Amino acid sequence: METYPDSLDEKLGFDVVRDRLAARVQSPLGKERLASMQPARTMGWLRGELGRVEELQGAFQYGDSVPLSPMYDLRDALRRAAPEEAYVDPEDLMATRRTLVTLRRLKKHFEARREDYPRLADAVARATPLPDLEEHVASILDEDASIRDDASPELRRLRQQIRSKEKELRRTLDKALRHAVQEGHATGEQATLRGGRMVIPVRASAKGKVEGFVHDRSASGQTVYIEPAACLELNNELRELQSAEQDEIERILRQVTSHVRTESDAIEENLKVLAQFDLLRAKARFANRLDAVVPKLNDEGHVEIYEGRNPVLQLHFEGLDDETDGRAPGEEEALPPREVVPLDIELGADFRTLVITGPNAGGKTVTMKTVGLFSLMLAYGLPVPAAPHSSFPLFDQIVADIGDEQSIEDDLSTFSSHVSNLRHMLSAAGDNALVLIDEAGTGTDPDEGAALAQAVLERLTEAGARTIATTHHGTLKTYAHEAEAVENGSMEFDQETLRPTHRYQEGVPGSSYAFEIARRMGLSGDLLDRARGLAGTQKTEMENLITTFERRTQELEDELYDARKAREKAEAEQQRYEEKLEKLEKERDEFRQQALEEAERIVEEANARIENTIREIKEAQADSETTQEARQQLEDYKQSLQTRREEAEAEPDRAPAEANGTSSEASVGPINEGDQVVVDDGSTAVEVQEIEDGEALVVMGSMHMHVPLGRLTRVGGPEPEDEDTGGSTDMAALEASPSIDVRGQRVDEARRQVQHFLDDAVAANLDTVEILHGKGTGALRSALHEMLADRPDVADYRKAPIEEGGAGVTKVDL
């Protein structure tokens, strides 16, 4: 993607986005990658990058602890390690080890979760863990980057000798110091180190009375530091041991540095992977801060924004500053945040050029900038704060003429700068370009400016560019109304309050409302009447027509909104009844199946009884009287079988009616103790045991629950005492499923179904159930988790293991 002018980032607000990203990048590697970040040139790369960011967004939303620190910029250390026999500092080696540990953990993390994060697993696949190098560095360095005593056997031996020699030297020094103090030649100060030699402090006046070598003098000149003669040889031996220790340390460092040098290519590639993930982390965290999503991508040049929120305004209004809540230091409470008016806008399908009109400060420019900023953010692999069914292309160019580019140095007036931008647009814009023109036709004579603007829009439309232009010129409104592939748009104006609503409306030209706004600002009526007269009858009538048109459109939109809400409510009710019907049909089929199984069992039992009777007669060689008695018993049994079969065949027709609460008992009238009721819209009947203070104690099996009477619906009277009531509990257990699938459903619909599902699960004494909601943007999962947190009968809920669905499934303990 190419952009014009160079200041496009600042004009659209992308500089603010860059600053917020920079605040979230943690390493110099990531900051360099951010600074060199360029917009996508191919749709393939863009899909991959947005997919990686979306997966990392989900990981952060699900609380997945992604191991992304610490990481260090090791490139300077690698350069210093390149020459043969060179060695680097222990601090650089420790930074190398820690960075490699981060890389290894990151790769292991996403490889183990490839099913949930396939794109991130692919991104980290090119990394090369170096466990041998990690172990080598760990074998010679402690966590504070100091050389370990056991880094080599020789180093251990030298350090043991050094400690022994230091102890011996300390005893000799202390003895010499005590003697000097007794003789009055020294004070009670401790021995110290000067020039790498152990010395004692002696008064300057007595320096000739203490045998030894003077190494230093105090700033006041009253004290000299003498190495006693008895310590000379010990100090020499200690210095030799320390020199040998340093040689051994350098040998060890050269050895491990050689290991680093051998793996330098792999380390540099690993640094690139970590830099990529550092920037991905910044993108994902920033996107989550904005509640941004990855929209649909298309190759047709269509822009479709639904519920879009300009991120710059969102950051400003909501106080979303980096990791703060928007309060200034010492401020007790921030001002109530303003809300960004959501934007719904389309471009590129039915029309390629959009002319937006409306009052000043009504949101024309913000609307245009939002389209440009979203397109630019997506090109850089950033999700946008809009509904997930929004759709965008990847433009080849984004060209804009926004703001005043006048320049004294370049002898450019406002109009000249606009013309310069327009010339570039006309030469560069093709059929996959996005062109943004703010206040088209301004800076010169209105009539000539409007004519020039229309000619430019005609040429851009003919070239196939997607163009948005804001203007106050009435002639451009007429052009947009009459021309092919061009459409009017406007910013709504509340005619009662005389204030803009900042809501965009398609297909409607907007009025500037200059006279109305001037009246609200206090200009006198006679002056405004004069102004209307000067404006001319035709222009005034046109503005009045537009005003009337806007008012009627606003009224129709309000009615349409009410109708849409009513339709959604009706659809929800229809779906609820369809679900109940489906459930009843399922129960009917289950009852029929049970009846058939019972009939088969009866036949089998009858055959067995007949065979048994025949066998008894044969074995007993019974007389005619005994045989007649056996035949009578068999006939009685056949009659009982017939009765049972008739009952079994009648059961399927009776059971659904009882399950629907339409038994012979009337389902109307007050609820009394002993009645059969259902809770809310549930399908499982429970018994009312007690009623007190507007609440009923309902019982099912071992479950007791207090429920307000308003939530109960009577479906039957008391059950006969001699009937076995355990069957209802068994049926509840039969009906209750351990899982429910609500993928693709609206939040309200899914919440309602899950509520009923959990009620049945509790009634059936299930311990654990699962909700399949999918991953998506996480909105449905979050809404369901909020609902689960409010239910007292939910003991715990959590993301399912990866092999059982991972983040797309929630496990619930009841």
N, C-alpha and C positions, 0 to 999 in steps of 0.2 A: 504494500500500500504506500502511495505517495501522498504527502500533505502539502498544503499551501494556504497561507504564507508560513514563514518560519515561526511566527508567533501564534500559530494555531492552538498549541497546547494551552497557552494563557487565555486565549479568546474563548475557548470552550470550557475551561476549568480543569483540564487534564493535569495542569501543574499542581493543583491541590491534591489530586489523586496520587501523583508521584511522591509528593511530600509525605502523605500518609503511609505509602508503601515503604519509603525510606526509613520512617520511624519504626517499622516492624521488621526490617532486615537486621540481622544480628551480627553478621561477620563482614569483614572487608571484602571477602569473595562475593558475597551476596550483593553488597553495595555496588561493586564494579559491574556485576551482571545487570543490576537495575539500571545503572547509568548508561550501559550499552544496549539496553532493551529497545528493540525495533518492532514495528507492527508486522503482522503476519503477511506473507506474500502468497501462501497457498492455503486452501481450505483444509487440506490434510493435516498440516501442522497445527492449524487453529483448533480443529476438533480434538486433536491429541492433547494440546495444552489445556484447553478448557476442561477436558475429561480429567486430567491430572489434578487440576485445581478443585474440581467438584468432588473428587474422591477424598482429597485432603480436607476439604470443608466438612465432609461427612465424618471423617475420623475425629476432627476436633469437636464436632457437635455431639458425637457419641461418647466423648470422654476418653477416646483411645489415646494412650500416652505414646506419642511418636518420638523416638529418641533422636533429637536433632541438635544436641549440644553435648559437650563443647566442640567447637570447630575453630581452627586457627588457619591463618594465611601462612603456609609453609614455603611459599615460592622463594623467598629470600634465603631461607635456610637451605633449600635445595641447590640454589646457585652457589652458595658458599661451600656446599659439600661436593660440588662437581669435580674440583681438581683432585688428582691422586694424592694420597697422603694427607689430605686436608681433614680437619675434624670440626664439628660444630659443638656449640655449648650444650651442656646438659639440659638447659631450659628448652632449647629447640628440639632436642630429642624427646623430652617429655611431651611437648606440644604435638610432635609427630605421633607419638603413641596414643595420646588422648583423641586426636582426630581420627586415627585409624580405628580406635574402639568405637567411636560414634558411627563411622561408616559401616563397620561390621554389624553393629546392632541394628542400624537402619535397614540394611539389606536383609538381615534375618527376619526383622519385624514384618516387612511387606511380602517377603517370599512365603512366610507362614500364613499370610492373610490374602493370598493372591485371589481367592474367590471373591472377596469383598473389594479389593483394590487392584484390579488387574493392570491398569495403566501405570500406577505407581510402582508395582512390582516389575513391570517392564523397564521403567525409567532407572531403577536401581540395579537392574540385572547387569549392566555394563561395568559396575563397580567391582574392584578386585580386593577382597579382604586380604590382609597380610598378617596372619596370626603369628608367624615365626618372627617377624620384625617386632611386633608388639611384645612378644615374650622376651626377645633379646634385650630390648630397651628396659623392660621391667626387671630383668635379671641384674642390671647394673645400677638402676636408679630407684631411689625411694620416691614416694608420692610428692615430696617437696623438691624433687629434681636433684637431690644430693647423691653423690656416688656411694653405693653400698660397700660395706667392708668386704662382703663376700663376692664383689664383682670379679675378683680373681684370687687364687691362692696367694700370689705374690703380694697383692695389695693388703690382704688380711695380715700376712706376716709383717709387712712394713708398718702397718698401723699399730700392731701390737708392740713392736719395738719402739715406735714413736711415743706411745703412751707410757711405756716403761721408762724411756729416757727423759720424758717431760717430768715424770714423778721424781726421778733422781735429781734432776736439775732444780726442781722446786724445793726439795729438801736442802740442797746446797745453798741456794739463794737465801732461803729463810734463815739458815744458820749464819750466813755472812751478814744479813740485815740485822739480826738480833745482836750480833757482836758490835756492829757499827752503832746501833742505838745505845748499847751499854756504854760505849766509849764516848757517846755524845756527838758522834759524827753524823748521825742520820735521825730523821723523825720516824714516827710510827707508820709511815705510808707503806703500802704494799709494793711488792716487786711488780715490774711492768715490762712492756715490750718496746724496744726502740730499734729501728732498722733491722727487724727480724731477729734481734738478739734479746735474751732475757737480762734485765738490768735492775739495780736497786737505786732509789733516790738518796743522794748524799748532799749535805750542806756544801755550798761552793767553797766556803772557808776551810773545809776539812778534806777537800778532794785529794790532797797530797798524802793524807794519812790513811787512806783506804787503798790497798793494793788492787789494781785492776786497770781497765781501759775506759775512758770517758767516751760515751756515744752521743750524748745530747745534753742540752741545757734548757732550763725552763724559760718561759718568756720574761719572767722577772729577773733572771740571772742569779737567783739565790739558791737554786738547786741544780745539781748536775746528776746525770744518770750514768752510773759506772757498772761495767761488767766485771764482777770480782774475778781475780786471777784463777781462783779455784773452779770457776764455772766456764772458763775459756774452752777447755777441751770438750766438756759436755755440750756446750752450745754448738761447737763445730760438728760434733757427732749428730746432734739433733738436726742441724741444717742439712747435712748430707742425707739423713734419712728422709727429711721432708722433700729434698730434691728428687730422691729416688721415688718417693710416693707420687710426685707430680709427673715424673716420666711414665710411671705405670698407668696413671690416670689418662694421660694423653694417648698411650698405647691402646687402652681400652676404648677411648672415645674414637680413635682412628678406626678401630675394628668395627664398631657399631655404625660409624658414619659410612664405612665402606658398604655395609649392608643396606643403608639408606640409599647410597648412590646406585647400587644395583637395582633397586626397586623404584627409582625416581620417576620413570615413565608411568608406572602404575599409580604412584602417589599423585602425580599431576592429574591423571584421569579421574582419580577419586576426588580430588579437589573440585573438579568441574561438576561432578555429581552432587557434591555437598553444596556448591554454590547454587546449582539449579534448585535443590530442595530448600535452600534458605529463601530464595525468591518465591518459590511455590508456597512456602509457609506464610510469607508476608501477604501474598495474594489471597490465600484462603482465609486468613484471620481478618483481613480487611473486608473481604466479601461477607463473612459471617457478621461482622460489625454492622454492615449495611443491610443485612438480610437479603443479600443479592443471590441470584440464581444463574445457572447457565441456560439461556433460552434455546429455542430451536434455531438451526442454521439452514439457510436455503441458498440455492444457486440461481434463483430467478430475479434477484434484485428487489425483493419485497421487504419493506420495513413494516412490522406490526408490533406496536408497543401496547401492552395492556397493564394498567396499574403501575406505570413507570414513575419513579421518584428521582428527580434530579439529585445525584449524590452530593454535589457541592452545596445545594440548599439544605439537603438532609443533614449534612455534617454541621452546617451553620446553625440551623434551627434547633436541632436536637442536642447540640453541644457535644457531638461525638469526636472529641479531640483525643487522638492517640489512645491512651489507656486511662483517661480521666473521665469524669462525669460531666465535664463542661463548666465546673465551678472555678472561679479564680481563687488564688491563694488567699485564705482568710475569709472567703465569702461563706456565710452561713448557709444560704440556700440559693440555688440557681433560679433564674426566672422561669416560669412555665414555658416549656418548649412549644414552638409553633409547628404546625404540621404541614408537610409538603402536599399540595393538591395532586392526586394521582393523575397521570396523563394516559389517555387512550388515543392513539393516532395510527393511521395507516398511510403508506406511500409506496407507489411502484406497481400496484396490481391494476386497479381500475384507472389510475391516473399517475403520471410521472412528475407533474409540477403542481405544487401547492402554494397558493397565495393566502397568507394569514393576515387578517386585518383585525382591528379592534382598538380600544382606548389605550392611551399611554399608561404604562405601569400595569397593564392588564395581563402580561405574561407571554406576549408574542415572541419576544427574543428568547425567553427562557425555554419555551416550547421548542423552538428551532435548535437552540443549543443542546437541549436534552437529546434530541435525535442524533446530533453530531457527536456528543460526548459518549453516548451509548455505543455508537458505531466504532469510535476510536478505542474505547475501553475493551470491547470485544476483540478488536484487531490485536491488542496487546495481551490477549489471553486472560481478561478479567471478567468475571461474572458481573451482571448489572442488576440493580434493584428494581425488578419488574416481575410480573407474573410469569411462571415457567412456560406458558403457552405463547409467549411473545416470540417473534421470529425476526432474524436479521440475515442479510448477506454479508459477504466480505467484499467491501468496495475496493476497486483499484486505486481510486483517488478520493480524498476529501478536500474540497476547495471551499474557502469561505471569504466573504467580504463582510466583516463585522467590526463596528466601531470606527473611530476616526484615526486614519493613518497619515494625517497631514504632517509634513516635515519642512521646517525652515531650512535645514541644511541642504535638502534635496530639492528645494523650491517646489514642493508639492502642496497644493491646497486640498481641502477635504474632498472636493469633487474630483480633482485630478487623481487622488489616491484611489477613489472608488473606480474610476475609469481604468486605472492600471490593473486593479484586481480583476475587473470584468474582462479585460483583454486576455489575461492569463486563463481565466475560466473558459472562455470561448475557444482558446487554442488547445487546452489540455483535457477538457471534460469529454469523456466518451460515454458509451451506453452502460458502463458500470461505475459511474462516478456519482458522488454525493456533493451537491452544490448548495451552499447556504449563503443567502444574500439578506442582510439586515437593512431595513429602511430603503428598499429599492427606489431609485429615482430621486433621492434627496441630494442636497448640496448645490442645486442649480435651479433654473426656472421650473416651477412645478409642471407645467404642460410639457416642456421639452424633456424634463427628467422622467416623467411618466411614459412618454413615447419611447425614450431610449430604453427604459426598463422593460417595457413590453417587447421591444425588438430583441433584447437579450434573452428574455424568457422564451420567446418563440424559437430562437436558434438552439437554446439548451434543450427544449422539449423535442425538437426535431432530431437532435443528436442522441436522444435516449437517456440523457442524464436524469438522475433523481434530484429534483430541485425544490427547495423550500425558500420562499421569499416573504419577508414581512414588509408591509407598506401601509400608508394612509391614503394613497391615490385611489379615487373612485373609479377612474378608467381601468385600473388593473383588476378591480372587482368585476367589472363588466366583461373584461377579457377572459378572466377565469371562469365566468359563468357560461360564456359562449364557445370557448375554444375546446377542441378535442384534447384529451389526455391532460387537461388542466382542471383543477378544482379549487373552489373557495374553502376557506376555513376561517374561524374567528375565535376570539376569546370572549367568553360570556360576560355580560354586564348586568348586574342586578339593578333593574330600573326603579325599584322601590327605595333601596338604600343609596343608589347612585354610586355604587362601588363595584370594582371588578371582582369576579369570583375566582379568576385564574383557571377556569375550566375550559378546555378546548372543545369546540364543536365543529364537526365536519359538514361541508356542503352549505354552510351559512356564511354570507359575507357579514362583516362586522362594521359597526359604526364607530367613529372616533369619539363620539359623545363629548365633543369639545364644549358645546354650549351647556350641557348638563353639568359637566365637571366644573366649568367656570362658575355656574350658579351655586354649586355646592361650596366653592371656594370663596363666595361672597361678592361676586361682581353684581352690579345692580341690574334690575330687570329691563329698564329702558335701554341700557347699553347693549344688553344681549339681544333685545328686539332689533336694534339698529344693526347689529352684527348679522342677524339672520337675513335682514333685508339686503345687506350688502352681499351676502353669500349667494343670493339669487333664489328665485322660487323653485327652479328645477332641482337644484342641489338640495334645498331644504326638503322638498317632497321626497326625494330619493332617500335621504337620511331618515325621514319619518317612516318611509316604507320599510327600510331595513330594521328600524327600531320595532315596528309592529311585528315584522317577521320574526325577530329574535324573541319577542315576548310570547308569541304563539308557539314557537319552537320550544321554549322553556316550559310552557304549560304542557305541551305534548310529551316532553321528556319526563316530566313529573308523573303524568298519567301512565306513561309506558313503564316507569320504574315501579309504580304501584301494581300494574298488571303483571309485571315480571315476578314480583314478590308473591302475588296471589297464585300465579302459575306454579312457582317453585313449591309453595305450600301444598297445592293440589297434587303435584307430582309426588311429593313426599308421602302424602296420605295414600295415594294410589299404590305406591310401592309397598307401603306398610301392609295394606290389605292384600296385595298380591303375595307378599311373603307369608301372611297368615294363611291364605288359601293354599299356597304351596305346602305349608307345614301340615295343614289338615289333610290334604291329599296324601302326603307321605304317611301320616298316621293311619289313614284309611287303608293304604296298601299294606302297612305293617300289621294292622288288625286282620286283614284278609289272609295274609300269609300265616299269621298265627292260627286262624281258623282252619286253614287247609292242613297245617301241620297237626292240629288237634284231630281233624277228621281222619287223617292217615293213621294217627296213633290209635283211634277208636277202632278202625278196621283191623289193624294188626292185633289189637287186644281181643277183638271178637273172634278172629280166626284162631288165635291161641286158645280161647275158651272152648270153641267148638272141638278143636282137635283133642283137647284135654278130656272133654266129656266123652267123646267117642272112645278114647283110649281106656277110660275108667270102665265104660260099659263092657268092652271086650275083655279086659282083665278080670273083671268080677264075674263074667258070664251071668250077668244079672237076669232075673226073671222079668216077665212082662210088666209087673207092678213097679219094679225098680227102674226099668227102662222108661216107663211112662213118667215117673217122677223126674228123672233126669231131663226128659224132653220138656217137661213143664218149666223146670229151672232155666233151661236154655231159651225157651220162649219169653220168660220174664226178663231175661238179660237182653234179648233182642229189643224188647220194648224200651228198656232203659237206655240202650244205645241210640235208638231213634230219637228219644227226647234230648239227649246230650248233643246229638248231631244238629238238631233243629236250633238249639241254643247257640251252638258254635257258629252256625251259618248266619244267625241273626246278629251276632256280636259286631261284625265289621260295620253294619249300617248304624248301629246304636253308638259305637265308640266315638266316631268323629263328632256327632252332635253333642255328646257329653263333653268332649275336649274343647268344643267351641262355646261351651257355656249355654247350650240351647237344649238342655235336658228337659224332662217333664216338669221340673221345678221352675217356677217363674223367676226370671233373672231381674225383675224390677222390684221396687219396694225397699224399705230400710234394711240395713244389715243387722242381723241378730247373732247372738252366740250360737255356735254350732253350724252356721251357714258356710257354704263353699264359696270362696272368692278367689280372684286373681289380683296380683299387685301390678299397678300401672297397666302396661299393655302386654303383660306376661301371658304365657299359655298354660302354666301349671297351676292347677287349683290347690288351694290350701284351706285349712279349716280355721274359723274364728273361735278361739277358746274363751277370751274375755274381751269386754268393751268397757273402757273407762276414760273419761276426760277427752273424748274425741279421738282416742287411739284404740286400735284393736291389737290384741295379742294373737298372732296367727301361728299355726303349728303345722309342720310337715316332718314326719318322722321324728328325729332328734333335734330338729331345728326350731327355735322359738324366736320370734321377732316382733317388736312393737312397730306398727305402721299407722300413720294418720288415716282416718276413715276416707278422706278425700282421694287417696291413692288406690282404694279398693273398689272392685266391681263384683257384685253378687252374681254368681253363675249357678247356684243351686242351694237347696235347703240342707238341713242336717242329714247325714247318712244314717241308714238304719243301724241300730246298735249291734245286730247279729251279723252284719256284713264285715268282711275282712277289709280294713282300710289300708292295709299295707300295700295294696296294689298301686295306689296313687304314687307312693314313694318310688315303687319299682318303675312306674311309667316315667316319672321325672328323671330317674337315672337312665332310663332307656332313651329319652328325648335329648338329654344333655350331651352335647358333643364336646370333646376335649380341645377343639380348635375352631377358629372362625377366620374366614378370608374376606378382608375389606379393601383389598387393593383396588385403586382406581376410583374409589367412592369419594364423594364430598365429605368434608369434616363433620358436618351436622349429621349426615346420614350414617356415617361410620360410627360416631359416638352413640347414636341411638341403638344401632344394632348390637354394639359391644355391650351396652348397658343391659339389654335383654339377655344376651348370651351369658353374661356374668351372673344375672339373677338365676337363670336355669342351672348354671354350674354349681352355685351355692346350694340351691334346693336339692341337687343330686349328690351333695356331699363330695364333690370332686376336690382334690387337693391342689392340682396344678393344671392350668390350661394355657393355650398359646394363641396369640393374635398375629395373623399374617397381614401386615400392612405395607410391605415393600419399603424400599429405601427412598427413591424419589428425592424431593427437596428436604425431607425431614419434617415438613409441616404437619402431615397427618400423624406421624409418630409422636411429635411433641404434644399435639392436642390430646391424643389418647393417653399419654403419660400424665398429663395434667388431670384428666378425668380419673385415672387409676389412683393418683395421689389423694384425691378427695373421697374415695370410697373406704369406709371403715372396715368392710369385709375383705379388703385386699391387704394381705400381710407383706408382700414384697413383689416387685416386678423388675425385670432386667432384660438386657439384650441376649438373644439366644446364642449358643455356641456357633462357630462358623459352619460346622458340618450340619447344623440344624436350621440354617437360614441367616445367621449372623444378625446384622443390623436391620434386616427386613422383617424380623420376627421378634415379638416381645413375649417372654415367659412370665406368667402371673401365678403367684402362690396365694391361695385363698385361705 
